[in-house]
Amino acid sequence: MIGIDAFGFDRPFAAMAEDFRRTGDGRFHLAGPFAGITRSYCQIEKLAHLEQIGRSHGFKVAAFPVKIRRASAGFARVVAFVDE
């Protein structure tokens, strides 16, 4: 599982497009989704209050998604469980 407090993992589209035009290398385009090609993972964006966890690792996370009909993504209530 990968989580971030930003709107996404990728650079601005204009920067990716310019690198692709310059090099012809498709790896510059949308690198975030390509990370899951070799190993499946769950990507969660726009997380809030991460500083309240108090550590960068060593805790469990549960995500409770809200089902949205015919959608490939949606929102979720994400909870961190930190053992004292």
Backbone torsions as a table, in degrees:
resi	resn	phi	psi	omega
1	MET	NA	137.0	177.0
2	ILE	-124.3	130.8	178.4
3	GLY	-129.5	148.3	-178.2
4	ILE	-147.8	152.3	-179.7
5	ASP	-93.7	9.1	179.0
6	ALA	-102.2	178.4	-179.2
7	PHE	-77.3	-8.4	178.0
8	GLY	174.1	174.1	-177.9
9	PHE	-93.4	-17.8	-172.6
10	ASP	-86.8	155.7	175.4
11	ARG	-72.1	167.6	177.0
12	PRO	-56.1	143.1	-175.6
13	PHE	-57.1	-40.1	-179.1
14	ALA	-59.4	-39.7	178.9
15	ALA	-67.4	-40.9	178.7
16	MET	-65.2	-42.8	-179.2
17	ALA	-63.5	-42.4	179.1
18	GLU	-62.8	-43.5	177.6
19	ASP	-62.8	-38.8	178.4
20	PHE	-66.7	-43.4	178.1
21	ARG	-61.1	-39.9	-177.5
22	ARG	-70.4	-39.3	-171.8
23	THR	-111.4	-24.4	-173.8
24	GLY	75.5	7.3	-177.5
25	ASP	-91.1	112.3	-178.0
26	GLY	-68.5	-12.0	178.9
27	ARG	-68.2	-15.5	177.6
28	PHE	-74.4	-19.5	-174.3
29	HIS	-90.2	121.3	175.2
30	LEU	48.7	61.0	-178.2
31	ALA	-63.1	-32.1	-178.9
32	GLY	-54.5	-57.2	179.9
33	PRO	-62.1	-29.6	179.8
34	PHE	-69.2	-18.2	178.6
35	ALA	-61.3	-28.0	-178.2
36	GLY	-84.9	2.6	-179.3
37	ILE	-68.9	-42.4	-176.4
38	THR	-93.3	-21.5	179.8
39	ARG	-151.3	122.7	-178.3
40	SER	-64.4	144.6	176.4
41	TYR	-154.1	165.9	176.2
42	CYS	-107.5	127.1	-178.5
43	GLN	-110.0	121.4	179.6
44	ILE	-120.0	125.9	-177.5
45	GLU	-115.2	165.1	176.7
46	LYS	63.2	35.4	177.1
47	LEU	-71.2	152.6	-178.8
48	ALA	-127.7	155.5	174.7
49	HIS	62.6	32.9	-179.5
50	LEU	-62.8	-29.6	-179.3
51	GLU	-64.0	-21.4	-179.4
52	GLN	-74.5	-14.6	177.1
53	ILE	-68.4	-37.7	175.7
54	GLY	86.0	0.8	177.8
55	ARG	-158.8	162.3	-177.7
56	SER	-94.3	-11.9	179.8
57	HIS	-158.7	175.4	177.9
58	GLY	84.3	29.1	177.1
59	PHE	-140.9	164.0	179.1
60	LYS	-104.4	151.0	-178.9
61	VAL	-128.6	138.3	173.1
62	ALA	-126.0	138.2	177.9
63	ALA	-120.4	127.1	-179.4
64	PHE	-110.7	93.7	-174.6
65	PRO	-75.2	149.7	172.6
66	VAL	-94.4	122.2	-177.4
67	LYS	-73.5	130.9	177.5
68	ILE	-122.8	121.4	-176.0
69	ARG	-60.1	131.4	177.3
70	ARG	60.5	27.5	179.5
71	ALA	-109.8	149.1	176.3
72	SER	-96.7	-5.1	178.3
73	ALA	-153.5	166.8	179.7
74	GLY	-170.4	-163.8	180.0
75	PHE	-107.9	163.7	-176.2
76	ALA	-149.9	155.0	168.8
77	ARG	-90.3	116.1	-177.2
78	VAL	-109.7	131.0	-174.5
79	VAL	-127.6	134.5	175.1
80	ALA	-102.6	135.5	176.9
81	PHE	-111.1	112.7	-176.3
82	VAL	-113.1	119.2	176.0
83	ASP	-77.4	136.1	178.4
84	GLU	-82.2	NA	NA
